[in-house]
Amino acid sequence: MRNSIFAFVALFTVLLGNSQEQPHSFTLEEAISFALENNYQTINADRDLLDAKKQKWETIATGLPQINGDIGYQNQLKQQVSLIPAEFGGGTPGTFIPVVFGQPQTANAKVTLKQQIFDGSYIVGIQAARTFINYSKNNKEKTDLEVRKAVVEAYGNVLLAQESISILEKNKVNLEKNLLESQKLFENGLGDEESAEQLQITLSSVDNQLKNSIRLEGITQQMLNLIMGIDIEAPTQLKDNLNDLAQNQIRLDLLDSDFVIDNNVDFKIITNLNEQRALELKLQKSMALPKLNAFINYGSTSYSDSFNFFSNDAEWFDASVFGVDLTIPIFSSLGRSAKTQRAKIALDKAKTQLKETAQNLRLEHQSAKSNYLFAIEEYQTAKENLGLAERIEHKNQIKFTEGLASSFELRQAQTQLYTAQQEYLQSMVNVINQKTALETVLNKK
């Protein structure tokens, strides 16, 4: 029995460990979907939208009936004394008698209903609350677009680091082989020492680049986890291949997509600003309108020499009041006028910002199209250059082995190849990033 318990505990521990070490695995689209639900900024953007909806109801509630209850108790430890003419009680005229009015303890309960009948600022407040909700929705949309863009860039950087490691490891193996052969030739008197030294310089450089790429892979992986809302130390695997992903991102039809400026989230937000400034102007104008409020209350008061307000013998006296308050602004020493003029200036500035933003967004669209097309062209060129660099390096490798090329010429060919490899990898990442930038301007998901 005891052995069975130990076996069960051991099995449970192994299963628990495996479940904890199970890495997350994502394609690019899966990573984006995951981030849109778990990214820290996205979560807070959702909360901001919920807060805006609650704020709208808070504003609406101020114009609805408000009921308040008041309960009070007073105990006059030393009652105030009043003087009355003594002649009221048959005393000497011109003299006064000290008397105490009322009973020392008082209890009261009152309920008041207040209702706003007319207030221009309330109407504007309701409209402003709706505008704020729209702004929060647009801010949520902008946050999602930014998160999507950040995930794409981070995902591409991880793939770039991984591909760099793979290529550099192959280059290192080839260089170590060349160096070993060159050293043997030198030892046998068939080669010169400089050839081995040239290869050693190249090998050291490649080795340093490999170490740096390994470190970068860890950092870029943690950055991707952070953007996705995963613990930065959690293991994460990427399903997509950099080359396949870059090929899938080449969509020339995207260059012909119409730019509908009203769909751009930045234009939506600046439009919200204009609506807000227009409402602020409307609010200042409403301050010149009268305000009308009504109220009604009902209460009861009891007096006693001792605290017996909850007994059946306590006597309570009821009272009720209905009233209407009308506030009419008459003269503010031109203060309201100055506030209204300032609100008008702020609205004019917002209109100018709207025009400027529209022009900037059109320019940004053209720039994004150009950058995307350039990235595709650079990718195709880098792919061709890589093929050429590989052939040149291979030819120089053969010539060097046969003694027809110097170590310096081989090193130049190798350096050219390594540069072409990195440019090719970077060109694929640029295609992915520039496509995302164009989609962000077009608000295409």
Residue pairs with C-beta under 8 A, 6 or more apart in sequence:
21 235
23 234
23 235
23 236
23 237
24 230
24 234
24 235
24 236
24 237
25 236
25 237
25 238
25 239
26 34
26 155
26 228
26 236
26 237
26 238
26 239
27 238
27 239
27 240
28 151
28 152
28 155
28 240
28 245
30 239
31 151
31 155
31 224
31 228
31 238
32 147
32 148
32 151
32 152
34 228
34 229
35 42
35 147
35 148
35 150
35 151
35 227
35 228
35 229
36 42
36 144
36 147
36 148
37 229
38 228
38 229
38 230
39 147
39 227
39 228
39 229
40 229
41 143
41 146
41 147
42 140
42 143
42 144
42 147
42 229
43 229
45 136
45 139
45 140
45 143
45 144
46 140
48 136
48 139
48 140
49 133
49 136
49 137
49 139
49 140
51 136
52 129
52 132
52 133
52 135
52 136
53 133
55 129
55 132
56 126
56 129
56 130
56 132
56 133
59 122
59 125
59 126
59 128
59 129
60 126
60 129
62 116
62 122
62 125
63 116
63 119
63 122
63 126
65 113
65 114
65 115
66 113
66 114
66 115
67 111
67 112
67 113
67 114
68 111
68 112
68 114
69 109
69 110
69 111
69 112
70 108
70 109
70 110
70 111
70 112
70 299
71 107
71 108
71 109
71 110
72 106
72 107
72 108
72 109
73 105
73 106
73 107
73 108
73 309
74 105
74 106
74 107
75 104
75 105
75 307
76 104
76 105
76 106
77 104
79 100
79 102
79 104
80 100
81 98
81 99
81 100
82 98
82 99
82 100
82 101
83 96
83 97
83 98
83 99
84 96
84 97
84 99
85 93
85 95
85 96
85 97
86 92
86 93
86 94
86 95
86 96
86 97
87 93
87 94
87 95
88 97
89 97
91 97
102 303
103 303
103 304
103 305
104 305
105 303
105 304
105 305
105 306
105 307
105 309
106 301
106 302
106 303
106 304
107 301
107 302
107 304
107 309
108 299
108 300
108 301
108 302
109 299
109 300
110 297
110 298
110 299
110 300
111 297
111 298
111 299
112 295
112 296
112 297
113 295
113 296
113 297
114 293
114 294
114 295
115 293
115 294
115 295
116 122
116 292
116 293
117 292
117 293
117 294
117 324
118 289
118 290
118 291
118 292
119 291
119 292
119 293
120 285
120 286
120 287
120 289
120 291
121 283
121 286
121 287
123 286
124 279
124 282
124 283
124 286
125 283
127 279
127 282
128 276
128 279
128 283
131 272
131 275
131 276
131 279
132 276
134 272
134 275
135 269
135 272
135 276
138 265
138 268
138 269
138 272
139 269
141 265
141 268
141 443
142 265
142 266
142 269
145 265
145 440
145 443
145 445
147 227
148 436
148 440
148 445
149 436
149 437
149 440
150 227
151 224
151 227
151 228
152 432
152 433
152 436
153 433
153 436
154 220
154 223
154 224
154 227
155 224
155 238
155 240
156 242
156 245
156 428
156 429
156 432
156 433
157 216
157 220
157 223
157 224
157 429
158 217
158 220
158 221
158 224
158 238
159 238
159 240
159 241
159 242
159 245
159 429
160 220
160 242
160 425
160 426
160 428
160 429
161 213
161 216
161 217
161 220
162 217
162 238
162 242
163 242
163 425
164 209
164 213
164 216
164 422
164 425
165 210
165 213
165 214
165 217
167 421
167 425
168 206
168 209
168 210
168 213
169 210
171 206
171 414
171 418
171 421
172 203
172 206
172 207
172 210
175 199
175 202
175 203
175 206
175 414
176 203
178 199
178 397
178 400
178 410
179 196
179 199
179 200
179 203
181 401
182 191
182 195
182 196
182 199
182 407
183 196
185 191
185 195
186 192
186 193
186 195
186 196
192 407
194 407
195 400
195 406
195 407
196 407
197 407
198 407
198 408
198 410
198 411
199 407
199 410
199 411
201 411
202 411
202 414
202 415
206 418
221 236
222 232
222 233
224 236
225 231
225 232
225 233
225 234
225 236
226 232
228 236
230 236
242 425
242 428
242 429
243 428
245 428
245 432
246 379
246 427
246 428
246 429
246 431
246 432
249 431
249 432
249 435
250 376
250 379
250 431
250 435
251 435
252 376
254 372
254 435
254 438
254 439
254 442
254 444
255 369
255 372
255 373
257 442
257 444
259 361
259 362
259 365
259 441
259 442
260 442
261 267
261 358
261 361
261 362
262 268
263 442
263 443
264 361
264 441
264 442
264 443
265 443
266 357
266 361
267 357
267 358
267 361
270 350
270 353
270 354
270 357
271 354
273 350
273 353
273 354
274 347
274 350
274 351
274 353
274 354
276 350
277 343
277 346
277 347
277 349
277 350
278 347
280 343
280 346
280 347
281 340
281 343
281 344
281 346
281 347
283 343
284 336
284 339
284 340
284 342
284 343
285 340
287 329
287 336
287 339
288 329
288 336
289 329
290 326
290 327
290 328
290 329
291 325
291 326
291 327
292 324
292 325
292 326
292 327
293 324
293 325
294 322
294 323
294 324
294 325
295 321
295 322
295 323
295 324
295 325
296 320
296 321
296 322
296 323
297 320
297 321
298 318
298 319
298 320
299 318
299 319
299 320
300 316
300 317
300 318
300 319
301 316
301 317
301 319
302 309
302 314
302 315
302 316
302 317
303 315
304 314
308 314
329 336
361 441
364 441
365 438
365 441
365 442
368 434
368 437
368 438
368 440
368 441
369 438
371 434
371 437
371 438
372 431
372 434
372 435
372 437
372 438
374 434
375 427
375 430
375 431
375 433
375 434
375 435
376 431
378 427
378 430
379 424
379 427
379 428
379 430
379 431
381 427
382 420
382 423
382 424
382 426
382 427
383 424
383 427
385 420
385 423
385 424
386 417
386 420
386 421
386 423
386 424
388 420
389 413
389 416
389 417
389 419
389 420
389 421
390 417
390 420
392 413
392 416
392 417
393 413
393 414
393 416
393 417
395 413
396 405
396 409
396 410
396 412
396 413
396 414
397 410
397 413
399 405
399 409
399 410
400 406
400 407
400 409
400 410
439 445
